[in-house]
Amino acid sequence: MTNGAATHLYVIGQTVKPRRGLPMSVGHPAEIYHITAALPASGDVLQYRIRSDNENFDRVVTQDLVEPAVSRQSRSGSTLLTETFGHG
């Protein structure tokens, strides 16, 4: 039995990025952020405090504006970075 309460999808320390196709009020589309705090909902949408390694301040975003930032693994197990630039 569920009470219908919204659940945070991300945890403190997890890396996220702005969702594709959304207006970039969060930051640069290639920017990676770290979740620094899980906040209460704004209306019906949960919020987070996030921070980029390139900034010395936190931003507040709603859960619907970010998605997980994961490194893509190929079938051989190498990452996109390694495939692109090699091992050196």
ABEGO torsion letter per residue (X at the ends): XBAGBBBBABBBGBBBBBBBGBBBAAEBAABBBBBABBBBBBEABBBBBBBBAABABBBBBBAAABBBBBBBBBAAGBBAAAAAAEAX
